[in-house]
């Protein structure tokens, strides 16, 4: 084989391996995004997913990030009625 052909085949195999390894990675779970250690990553993922209106249906990781964000929203205690009306005049 010629040297150029070997180089092209080598590059093709590296690119192919990279594509398959990127596609085969498991999406991050809802529990991963719910973990307080991953708050910044959750915020970044939500920001990225908000750019595509259908990302929750087409991207498992976006779906998981949205679910985690929704469940985390219940962790914040609601203000008392007095505080609510004081702040929402």
N, C-alpha and C positions, 0 to 999 in steps of 0.2 A: 504494500500500500504506500501511496505517496504520503509525505509528511503533512501536506495541507489537508488531506482526507482524514488523517488521524486526529488532527487538531479539531476539525469540524465535528467529527464523531464524539470527541471528548467534550467539546462545548455543548453539543446537543444532549449528551447524557447528563451533564451537570444541570442544564436547564430543566430537563424532564424530571430529574430527581427533585429539584427544588419545587416545581409545580405540584408534584404528587405529595410531597411532604407538607406543603402549605395547605393543600385541600383536605388532607386526611386528619388534621388536628381537630380535636374535640372542642366544641364551643364551650365557653365558660358557663358554669351553671348559675341558677338563680341564687343558690346558697353562697357561691363564690362572691357574687356582687353584693349580697346582703351583709357579708362580713365587713365590720367597721374598718379593717385594715385596707380594704379595697375601695373606699369611698371615692377617692380621686379618680380611680380607674372607671368606676361606675359613672361618675359625672362626665368624664371624657367620652365614654361609649355612648351615653345618652345624647350628648352634643353631636357626635358623629352620626348616630342613627336618625336624629331629627332632620338631617339634610335630605333624607329619602322618605317620602310619605308612606311607602309600603314596606319599610324595613322590618316592621314587627311580623309581617307575614312571610317575608322572603329571607330573613336572616335570623337563624336560631339564637345567635348571641345577642342581637338587638332585642328579640323577644324576651330573653332571659333578663336583660338589663332593665327593660321596662317593667317586668313583673317584680323584680327586686326593688326598683324605685317605688313602685306602688305599695308594696308591703312595708317598706321602710317609712312611708308617709304616715302609717298608723302608730309608729313609735313615738312621734312627737306629741306630747300632751296638748290637748286643746286648752285654750285660755278660759278662764271663768267668764260667765256672762257679763259680769261687770267690766272685765278687761276688754272683752270683745266689743262692747258698745262704746267704751271709752276710746278705743283705737279706730272705730269705724263710724264716726259721726258723719 
